[in-house]
Amino acid sequence: MNLLDHARIIRATLSYDAWLDFAGVPGRRRRDLRRELRANLSDAAALVGSREAVRGLGSTRAMAAAASAPDPTRPHWTVAFTIGMSLFGLSVLAETLAALSWVDGARAATPESPVSGSLTFFPGSTLAYSPSADGFSLSINFGWVCLAVGLVAFVIAAQPWRLLIRRTASLSQ
């Protein structure tokens, strides 16, 4: 097998692993399923080529859903990370757009001395605008809201309290 064949097999295996993780399959079981898929793909690639072997798999998402029943006591770390980072990025974008709007207002007022302020919906943020002969200088300090949004979204999506359910169930048995 050449490098391209290995890359196709690795890509299919990683895709399968990601869908297994999204489905809530525990790590040890995922590792076993990955090994099995990699071995099967290597054998099939030797016979029909890696492109046909990977194409013959079908949907890795459907394979992952059928491979193992999800564990209802397992937190969803990957899903939580994805959601948390997405909402963090969106809130940073929103704060950046609000800061640009504030700067536009400060520039439109044509002040002769420095102006400072904060953004109403983003507590902890500070902005400073200073006019100069060459143009202006701007200082923006983002507040804590973006981090809090990302962290709260991560915790809600991960559902780490599921670990407590698992411990309680194992202690009662």
N, C-alpha and C positions, 0 to 999 in steps of 0.2 A: 504494500500500500504506500502511496505517496503522501506528501504533506496535505494535499487537498482532501484526500480521502479521510485522513485523521481529523482534519478540521470539520468536515461534515458530520462525522460521528460524534465529535465533542460537542458541536452545536446542538445536535439532536438530544444528546444526553443532558446537557445543561438545561435545555428547554423542558425536558421531561422532569428534571429535578425541581425546577422552579414551579411547575404545575403541581407536582407532588407536595411541595411546601405550601402552596396556596390552598391545596385540598386538606391540609392539616395532618399529613402523614408524618409520624415521628422520624427523627434523624437516622436512627439505626436501620429502620425499615427502608428509608429512602436510599441509604447507602447500598443495601442489598439489591434493591430494584435497579439502581444505576449500574451496578456491576453486571447484573444479568442482561440489561439492555445493551451495554457496551460489548459484552461477549457475543450476544446474538447479532448485533450489527457488524462486528468484525468478521464473524463467520459468513454472514450473508454478503458482505462486501467482497470477500474472497471469491464468492461464486458469481454474483451478478454485478458487482461494482457498488461503490458507496452511494452513488446518486440513486440508483434503483433501490438499494437497501433502505435508505432513509425515506424515499418516497413511499415504499411499501409499508412503512410504519403507520401512516395515516396521521391523525391528529394526536400530538403528544398530550394535549389537554384531555381528550377523551380517554387516552390510555391511563393517564394519571388518576382520573376519576374512577376508572374501573379497577385499578390496581389494588387499592386498599381502602378500607373504610376509615374515614377520618376519626381522629381521637377528639371527642367533645371536651376533654379536659385540657387540651393543649392550647396555649396562647398562640395567636397568629402574628409572630414577630415580623415576618417578611411583609405581610399585608400592612401591618401597622407602620413599618418603616416607610413603605411606599406612600401611604396616605399622609403620614406625618410630614414627610419631606415635601410632598406636593402642596399641602396647605401652608407649610412654612414658606415655600417659594411664592405662592399666590399672595400671602400677606406681606412679604417683602416687596413684591411688585406693587401692591396697593399702597404701601407706605411710601415707596419711591414716587409713585404718581402723585400722591398727596403732597409730598415734599416739593416736587416740581411745580405744582400748582401754587404752593406757598411762595416759592421763589419768583414765579411769574408775577404774583401780586406785589411782592416786595420791589421787584424791578419796575413795575408799572407805576408805583408810588414815587419813583425817582428820589429816594432819600439822599441827603447829603452826609449823613452819619450812619454808622453801623446799626443794623436792625437785628433783633433776635426774637425768637418765639418758639412755640411748640405746636404740635399737631393735636387737635382735639381728640380724635379717635385712636391715637397712638400715644398713650401716656408714657412718659419717660423720654420721649424724643425731643431733641433740641435742634434748632436751626439758627444759623447766624449768616447774615448777608452784609457784606462790607463793600461799598462802592469805592473805586479808585480811579486814577486818571487813565489807566490802561484798560479798565473794564470793571470787574468785580471779583470778589472771592466769596466762596460759599463753604460753609461747614455744616455737615449733617451728622447727627448722632442718632442712630436708630434706638428706639425704646425696647422694652422687654416684651411687647405684645406679640411680635412675630414668633419669638421663641416659645412663648406660652401657648400660642395657637398650635404650633407644630407638636409640642409636648403633650398637650391635652388630646389632640387628635391621635397621636401615637398610643397613648394609654387607653383611650376608648376603643380603638381598633384592635389593639393587642389583647385586651381583656386578660391582664395578668392575674386577676383573681381566680382564673380557672386553675392555676397551680394550687391554690388553697383548697379548691374542690377536690382535686386529685389527692392531696395529702389527707384531707378529712376522710375521704372514701377509703384510702388505704389504712388509716388508723382504726376505722370502725370495723374492718374485716378481721 
